[in-house]
Amino acid sequence: MDKFLCFHGHFYQPPREDPWLDAVLPEGSAAPSLNWNERIARESYAPLAFAHRLDGGGRVCDVVNCYEWMSFNFGPTLLRWMERHDAATYARIVEADRKSVERLGHGNAMAQICHHVIMPLATPLDKELEVAWGIQDFVHRFGRQPEGMWLSEAAVDVPTLEVLAANGIRFTLLAPRQIRAVAPLESEDWRDVAEHEVDIARPYRVDLPSGRSIAVFFYHGPISQAIAFEGLLGDGERFWQRMSGDPVPGIRAVGTDGETYGHHFRFGEMALAYVLDQARAGRDGWRLTNFAAFLAANPPRMRARLHEPSSWSCVHGVERWRTDCGCSTGDHPGWSQAWRGPLRAALDAVRETADAHFFTRGRECLRDPSAALRDYGRVFCEAVPEDEFEETHFLPGSGREKRDLGWTLLAMQRMAVSAYASCAWFFDELSRIEPLAAMAMALRALELARATGAPDVEKTVLARLAEARSNIPENGTGADLWRSDVALRRETPARLAAQGLLRLRLEGGLPEPGGQADVAWPGVSLTFAADAADTEARSGTMTVAWRHHSERPVFRWRLCPDDAADPLACGVETAPAHAPDASERCLPRRDLPWNKLQALACVWAESAERLQWQGAALSAMSGAHLFLPWVEAQADQPLSGRWNALLPALCWSWCQGMGRDLPGEAEMVRFLASRIAGHPGGGALEERLGAEMVRLVVRENDPARAGELLSRARKLGLAPAIWPAQNALWALRGRLAPSAAAAVEDIFGFSAKTL
């Protein structure tokens, strides 16, 4: 048997979407990025898709799509965000799987259960849903049936494997310490084994009580540990030596969090690209493969029994996600995780209510509630449109009320299972964003349940949360956090109106009298119409359209400002259009949570900066032509303080070619270069220049102009990031005329004759 290497990356982020708006809101700990998805995509997911290999002179000689040469799984919720917000990286991931199928006959991508729940702790229904929804998302994105599936935290038991096998999954990947005993295929000669005794160079077959079976691979524990925690990514050659040392025939696989490459260890993707390149070249007789391809050529010759339940990150099985077992991730020795059990018990109360209610009321609107719920994953991954799903699963002739009932019940179930994402228990404190997000999902599930006639169990939930104590005394209990933080996230008509109208105000787009304006998040959209008779446009109607709901309730709204200078002190009063006396008021500073207030602050910052820049850039077009040659003994520009105020815009104009070859150009360059260093607007200017280079390459198909822009920027001492432009140029490799390629290779840092 030949020697094969397989590098597996598990890519996942906690569900960060607000359960009402379905949008990822600002997360302060990720600043200056908006949220952790955005930050880690920049630090890890994108660099892995465009890993730069450098020659001896530090110039780019290759751009490697690491996903094309490694095994990987992505959480469905993460890919959903990436498709919306980082389309270039998303496309490289999908392309990588397609190319691996072409090369090996089997794809690098493994599926993942949908919401990263701990499967041994999930109900039988949730096990079925997590697998079915994960497969549906995978098929939609990669266009094929998955052969393998990643289990959250590699947490496994026999019932979980039964669900995988029943859904056509052929294999999964586990830690070597999860194997308990082995035996030949045709023998009952079982032998207990320790972790170091396991032959992990081949897959094992796990026989299941149903008569089905599933294959299990085991990653190399010590090397995986060294990658994740011992700095092995600091040197590509050392990484190769460790990976390829002590060779044995078969497969040598490593498994780590994908974020290890680039996020946990900066430039880790470059070390991985180096090792992948060595294996691609067949160094020391090694070859690259993925699990599905290896399994097809090397079916199991041994059987295995597993420790169950067990996982890769808790030596106590799966206790990390339900008890104070001693496993914690944090920097607070002595902190208790006794809150884990009460948190799970509170979510269980929500889940039990949601399940009973769904199957009771679901019969009123769904042909087969179980089948509809199982197939619902295709809707929220957008594989099928709503009308097609309704045609298949709703009772014939269902009117608007019955359709809304069905969609509400399905959304309730989605929220209830989303609350169990493993990250809520992984860290050491109840008041972190992950447990609070789980509570918010549960609150939304309760709200949807109550809206369709379910009993109100919020008191039961609060009683159980009251037993969960924060390690930070002033935070109190889970019940206190529910009231102070989580309940504040609940959307009401007044809160929606306040956010929508404030967004419009901050963007300068409030509707004129008799006019209208729209505000939309992925989960809900609002249409504001201002009363024609209200000359100040401070009242009107708001139509609310929730996603997957046909009902469009209408509310009256009225602005009631307390302080015209403070947007967050501007109150909004709403009432149903058919019940004007049932009014509700929202004062944003008091009634909105931090992340929704911060989202409004970001709207202001983007809008105000954009308007300021547009004005400055327009003025600077003239200023670049008005910079006159300096006369004898002149050492500064008259009114230089005024020129300094417009410095970034003046630099932008000159980089764009304005002022070229005019009499004062040389003096202008010296003036700008001497003052832009350290200027508060310099960073934003460099970001704009970087984006402009990408635009010129991708949209204008003008690499030469992008190169000139970069050259002029560098003459001013500016250093815009060229990594995105390099990637855009690499995508044109082989399609540029030799003269055009040669003209930009040097300025953009490529080896000669690379493009």
N, C-alpha and C positions, 0 to 999 in steps of 0.2 A: 504494500500500500504506500502511495506517495505521501509526502508531507504537505499539509495544507494549513494555512493561516486564515482565521476569521476574526475580524474586529467588530464587536457589536456595541452599538451606542443606543441607550434608552433615552429618548428625548421626551420630556414632559414638563409642563408647567401647571400649577394649580389652576382650577377654573377661576378666572379673574373677572368675568363679566358680571355686572350688576344684574340681579335676576329680574328686575323690572325693565330696565333700559336695554339689556343685552349688549351693553357697551363696556369696555374696559376703561375704568375711570382712573384718574391720577393716583399714583402710589408714592407717597413722600419718600420712602426709603430707597426708591429707584432713581431719584433726581440726580442729575438733571434730565434723565429720560422721563417720559410721561409715566411709564409703568415698567414692571419687570419683564413682561413679554418683549417690549421694545428694546430694553437694555440688553437682554440676553441674546435676542436675535442679532443685534449688532456685534456682540462680543463672541458669539459661538456659532449660531446656526448659519449666518451668512458667511463667516470666514471658512467654515467647513465646506460650503458650496463653492467657494472661490479661494481655495488655499494656494498661496503663492509660493512657488519654489524659486530659490535664488541661486544664481551662479556664483563663482568665486569672487566676482566683483560687486556682489550685492544687487545685481539686476535681475529682473523677473525673466526666468527662462521657461516657466510652465505655470499654468493655472489649473489646479487639480480639483475636480469635483469629488471630494472624498466619499460622498454618499454612493458614488458609482462603484466604489471598490470595498465598501464595508457593509456589514449587516446593520440594519437599523429598524427601530420602531418609533413612531411619533404618536403622542396622545391625540385622539381626534379633536379635542377641544383646542389644542395648540395649533393643529393644522388649519382648523377653521379660522382662527385669528390670523395665521400667517397668510392664508389665501387672500384675506382682506387687506393686510397691512404690509406685507413683504412679498409681493408677487414674484419678484425675481428669484428669491431663495426658494420659495415654494415650487416654482417651475423647475428649478435644478433638482430638487428632491424627487419630483415625479419623473423627470427625465432620467435620473440615475437608476431608478427601478426598471424603467423600460430598457435601458441599455444593458443592465445586468441580466435581464431575461434573454436578450439577444445573444449575450456572450456565453451564459451558463445554462440557459434553458429554464432557469428558475430565478425569481427576483430577490434582490437584497432586502426589500421591505417586508417586515413582519407586521401583522395587525397588532392592535392593543385594545384591551377592553376599554369601554367608552369613557368612564369617568374616574378611573384610577381608584376604584374601591378595593378594599381588602377582601378578596373573594371568599376565603374561608369564613369570614364573619358576615357575609351577605346572605339575605334570604334566598330561597330557591328561585323566586321570581326575579329578584335583582341579578342573580347569576345569569339567568337566561337573557335578560335585557342587556346587561353589560356586554355579553358576548355577541348577541345578535346586532346590537347597535354598532359595536366596534367593527364587525364584519361589513355591515352596510356602508359605513363611512369609508372603509378601506376600498371596497369595490368601486364606490363612486369616484374616489381620488386616483386610484392606480389602475382601474379598468380590468382587474382580474380578481379571482378568488384568492384569499390568503392561504398559505400553507402552514404558517406558524403564527402564534399569537403570544404576545408578552403579557404576563400577569403582573399587576401592580405589586411592587416590592418583591417580585418573584414569590408571592404568597400563594401557597398551594395546599390542596387536600384532594382526596379522591372525588368527592362530588363536583369540585371545580373541573377536574380533568374529564369527568363524564360529560359535562356540558360542552367543553371544547371538542371532544371527540364526536359528540352527537351533531355538532355543527360543522363537521368536516375538517377541523383543524388537525394537522398531522403531527405537530411537534411544538414544544415550548422549551425555554431555556431557564435553567436553575443554577443555584450555587452548589458546589460539590458537597458542602456539609449537609445538604438536604437529602442526600441519599442514605438509606438505612441498611439495605441488604441487596445482594445481587445473586443471580442464578442463571445457568445456561437456559437457552430458549426452551429446550425440550426436557428439562429436568426440574425436580423439586429440591435440588441440592442448594438450598438458600444459605448464604454466608453473610453474617453481619460485617459491615465495613466501616472504618473510620474515614474521615475526609481525605487524609493523605493516601489511603489505600485504593481510592477510586480511580479506575482507568478512564480518564476523561477524554481520551483521544478518539472515542467512538460514541455513538448514541446508544441509549438503552430503551427497551420497550417496557412500558408500564401496562400491565393487564388490568382491566377494570371489571367490576362486578357485572356490568351489563353484557359482557362478552366483547365489548370493543377494546381497543388499545390505543395508546398514543406514545410517540417517541419523545424522549427527553434528552437534551444536550446539557452538559455541565461546563461552565466556563472555568478557566484556570484562575484559581483564587489568588495565589501569591502575586502573579503578574498583574492581575486586575487591581489588586490592592496597591501595588507599586505605582500604577498609572494614576489612580485616584488620589492617593494620599502621600506618596513618597517621592514626588518630584521627578518621576521618570521622564516626563515630557520636556524636561529642560534640555535634553540633548538627544537629537534624533538617532545618532549612531549608537548611543548607549541603550536607547529604547530598542533598536533593532537587535543588538547583541542579547539583551534580556529576553526578547520575544523569540528569538531563533535558537537560543542556547539549549543544550541537552535535547536534541531532536529525537522524536519517536515517530514512527509511521502513524498516519491518521490525521485528525483535526486538532489543532491547538487554537482554542477560542478564548477571547477575553471579553468581559462584559463590564461596562461602566455606565454611569450617567453620561449622556452625550455632552452635557454642559461642562464636563471636565475639560474638553478641548476648547480653549479660548476664554471661557468664563471663569472657571476655577483656576486655570493656568493659562496666562496670556501667551499667545503664539503656540498653544498646544496643538492647534490644527496644522501648523507647519511641521512639527515633529511627526505627527501622524501621517501627513502627506509624504514625508521622507521615507518612513517605514513602508507605506503602501507602495511607493515607487520601487523600493528594493525588492519587494515581493513580486511586483508586476514584472520586474526584470528577471525573476527566477533565481535571485541570489541564494547561494547555498542550497539550491535544489528545492526551495519552498515555492508554493503556489497559493494564490488567493482563491477563496471559495466563499459560498454562503451556506447556511445550514440546510436549506431545502435542496440545493444541488448535491451536497455531500450525502444527505440522507437518501436521495434517489439512487446514488451509486453505491452506497454502503448501508444497507438496511441493518437494524440492530441484530447483534448476535448474542446479546445478553439481556436478561430482564432485570428490573429494579423495583424495589419497594422504597417508599419515601418516608422521611419523618413528616408527620402531619398532625396539625397544621404547622407549616414552617415557612420561613421567608429569608431573604438575603440580608436584612438589616436589623433583625431582632433575634438574638440567640435564645430567646424564651419562646420562640414560635411566632405567634402573632399578638402577643400581649402588649406590645408597644402601642397598639391601636385600641386598647380597651382597659388597661390597668396601669398602675404605677410600677412597671416592671424593672425600672432602673435604666432602661435605654432612653437616652434623650439627646437631642441635638441643640446645644446652646452653651453659653459661657457662664452658667450660673450654678456652680456646684451647690448641692443642698436644696435646690428647688424641687418641689414635689410635682409629680404628674398625676396625682390622685384625681384631678379634674377629668381625666380621660373617660372613666367609667360613666359618671353622670352625664357628660356630653353625649356619649353614645346612647345612653338610656333616653335622653330627651329627644334625640333624632328618631329613635325607635318608636316613640309615641306618635310622632308625625307620620312615620312610614306606615304604621299599622292602621291609622285612621285613613290615610290616603288609599291604601290597598283595598280596604273594605268598602270605602265609598266608591272607588272606581268601578269595581265589579258589580256594585248594586245599581248605580245610576247609568253605567256604561251601556247596559242592556237597552236603555231607552233610546239610544241614538246610534249604536254601533252594531253591525251584523254579528261580529264575534269580538268582544272586547279584548280577549287575549291576543288574537291575531293582529288586531289594530295596534295594540300597544307594542307588540314585538316589531311590527313594520314601521313604527313611528320614527325610528332612527333615520329612515330615508328622507323624511320631511325636514328635520332640522339640520341635516347635512346637505340639503337642497338637491338631493338626487331625483326627487319627484315633486311636481307642483301640487299645490293644495287640492285643486279640483280633481286631479287624477287619484289622489289618496281618498278623497271623499267618495268618488265613484266606486272605489274598491271596497271601502270599509264602512261607510255610513249607511244607515238604513235608507232604502229607496224613499224618495219623497220628503226627506228631512228638510224642514223649513229652517229659517234663520236661527230660531231659538235652539233647536235641536243641534244644529251645526255648531253653534257657539258652545253649547253644553259639551259636545264631544271634544272640541279643541281645548276647552278649559280643563277637562278631566285629563287629557293627555299631557298638557303642560304641567299640571299638578304632579303627575307621576314623574315627569322628567326632573322637576325641581326636587322632589323627595329623594330620588336616587343620587342626584348631583351633590346633595349635602354630605354624602359619605366619602367624598374624595379623601384619600389617605392622609394628605398633608395636614388636615385639621388636627391630627393627633401626633404628627411626627416630631414637632418641636417641643420646647419646654415650657411654653406659657399660653394660657387660655386667651389672653387678650391680643395675641398676634392676629395678623390679617387673615390667616388661614382658618382658624376656628370661627372668627367672626363671619367670614364668608360662608361657612357651613351653616351657621345660624341664620344668615340672611336667606339662603336657599330654603331652609326649613320654614322660615316665616312666609316666604312667597308661596310655598306649597300649602301652608295652612290657610292663607288668604284665598287661594284659588279653591280650596276645598270648601271653605265657608260660603264662597260666592255661589256654589252649586248645591248648597243645602247640607253639608256635612256638619256633624256636631263640632262645637268649638272646644278644642283640647289645649288651648294656649295655657290655661292655668296648670294643667298637668305638666306641660313642657317647662313652664317656669319653676314649678316645684322641683323638678329633677335638676334643672340648671342651678337652683339655689344650693345644691349640694356640691357644685363644682366651684372651688375657690381659686381665684387668681393668686399667683405668687407675689403680686404687687398689691399690697394691702388696700391702697386707695381705689383700686379697680373693683373690689368687692367680689361678688360671685358671678357665675354665668347669667343668673337672672338679672343682676344689676347691669351687666354689659348688654344684655338683650334690650333692657329698657333705655339705657343711655346711648347706645350706639346702634344696635341692630334695628330697633323699631323706628329710628329716625330715617332709615333708608327706605321705608315703605312709601310707595308713591300714592298720592291722592290727587284728585283733580287740581287742587290749589297748588300743590308742590310741582306738578307737571307744568301748570300754567306759569308759575314763578320762574322755573328754569327756562322754559321756552321763551317767555317775554324778555327775560334778562339777556338771554343769548342774542335775541334780535336787537335789543337796545345796545348791547356792547359791540355788536357788529354794525350798528347804524342802520338797521333794517326793520324797525317797527313799522307795521302797516299804516299807511295814510288813511284818513277818514274815508270810509267806503271801500278801502282796499283790503288785501289779505296777504299773508306770508306764512310760509311753512317752516317747521322745525322737525327734524327726524333723527331718531336713534335707530339702531337695528331692530329693537323690540317694539317701538311705538313711534308714531308720527302724529304731529299736531298741526292743525290748520287754524290760524287765527284770522278772524275777520273783524275789522274795526268798524264801529257804528258810523254811518255816514253823517249823522247829525252831531256827533261828538267831534268838534273841531280840534280838540287836543289829542284825539285818538287814545283815550284812556279807558275805553270800554268796548265790548264787542262780544263775539261768540268764539268758542274754541271747540273744534271737532277732534275727537280722540280716536285714533285707529290703532288698536293693538294688533301685533303680528299674529296671523292665523285666526283672527276673529272677524266675523262679518259685521257685527254690531258696531255702530259709529255714534256713540253718545255725544250729545252737544251740551256745552256748558256756557253760561254767561260769565264773563270775566270783567274785572274792574281793577285798575291800578290805584293804589292808595299810598302814595309815597310819603314817607316820614322825613326823609332827608334827600333832597335832590342830588347832593354831592356824593352820597354813599349808595351805590347800586344795591348793596346787600341789605339796606334798610328800606328798600322799596317793596312794600307789601302788595300782595295780589289776593283779591277776593273772588271766589267762584261760587256758582250755584248751578244745579241742573237747570237746563232751559225750561223744563216742564214743572220745576219746583223752585221758584226764585227765592222762597223764604228759607230754604235749606242751605244756607251759605256757609262757606268755610274760608278761612284766611290763612295765608302763609307769609310769614316774615322770614326771608331767606336766612339771615344771620342766626336766627333762633331755631328755625324749623327744618333746615337742611343739614345733612351730615357733611363732615369735612371734605370727603372726596368729591361730592357734588358741588360744593362751594369752590373747591380747587379747580374743578372742570370749568366753572365760569371764569375764574381768574385766568386760566389758560386761554379761553376765548378772547378775553380782553387783551392779554399780552400779544397774541397772534394778530388780532385785528388792529390794535393801536400801532404795533411795530410795522405792520404791512403798510398802513396808511402813511406813517412817518417816512418809511423808506421810499415809497412811491414819490412823495413830494420831494424828498432830498435828491433822489436819483434824477428826477426831471430837472430840478434846478442845476444839478451838477453838470448836466449836458452843456449848459451855457458856460458854467464856471471853467470847464476844461479848456474852452476856447478863449477865456478872458484872462488866463494866467500869462502875464507878460514877462518878457525877459527882464532880468534884474540889471539895474544900472550899476555903475562903479561904486564900490564900497557898500552895496546893499547886502545885508545878511539875513533878512527876513522879509516876509510878505507883509505889506501894509494891511492892518486889521487882521493879522494872522489868527487871532482868537476866533474870529468869525469863520475863517477858512477851516480852522480845526474842528469846529462844530459839524462841518459837512465832510470831514475827512474820509470816512468810509465810502460815501457816495462819490466823492472825487476820485478815489482810488478805483472804484468800480468803473467809472466813466473812462479813465485812462486805460484800464485793462481791456475795455471793450474797443479801444482804438480811437476814442475821441481825443482831440488835441494832438493827434499824430502829425509830426513834421511841421508843427507850428513854431514860431520863433521862441516861445517860452517853454517848450516841452522839456528841455534838459533841466531847467530850474524847477519846473513842476515835479519832475521825477525825484530830484534831490529833496525837495520840500516834503513830498508825500512819504518817501522812504524814511526820512529822519523822524517823522512824527507818528506813523501808523503803528510802530512797535509799542506794545503796551496800551494802545488806545482801547477804550471800553468796547468800541464797536468792531474791533478787529476780528474777533472770533466769529461773529455773525457774518461778517464780510467773507471770511474764508469759507464758511458753509455755503454761502450763495455762489461763490466762484466754483466750488466743487460741484454743486448741482448744475450750474450752467455748463460745465465741461461735459457732464453726462448728457444733458439735453442736446448739446451740439453734436455729440457722437451718435446718439440713439435716434433723435427726432430729425435733426438737420442733416445727418449723414455727412458731417463736415469735421473729420478728425483734425485736419490742418488748422482750422480756426480754433478748435479746442486747445491744440498745442500752442498756438500763438497766445491765447488767453493765459495759459499757465506760464509761459515764458515771461510775459509782461508782469504777471503777479509776482513772480520770483524776483524781478528787478526792483520791486518795491519792498522786498524782504518778507513778503507774504508766503505762507506755506499751506495752501488749501490741500485737503486730503485728496490724493489722486487714486486711492484704492478703488472707489466705484467706477471712475473713468477707465482705469486699467481693465477692470472686468468687462466693461462695455466694449473696449477695443479688442479684448481677447475674443469676444463673441463674433467679431468681424474677421478673425484670423483666417487668412487664405483668400479673403474676398477683397482685400485692399490691393490696389495697384502697387507694384514693388516700390515705385517712387513715393507714393503716399505713405506706405508702411515705413519706409526708411526715414521719412520726415518726422514721424512722431515717435519712433522707437526710442530714440535717445532722450527726448524731453520727458517721456512718461516712464523711463526707467526700465525698458525691456532690453534683453540681450539682442545683439544684432541679428537680423534675419529671423526673428522670432515670429513677427506678425505676418 
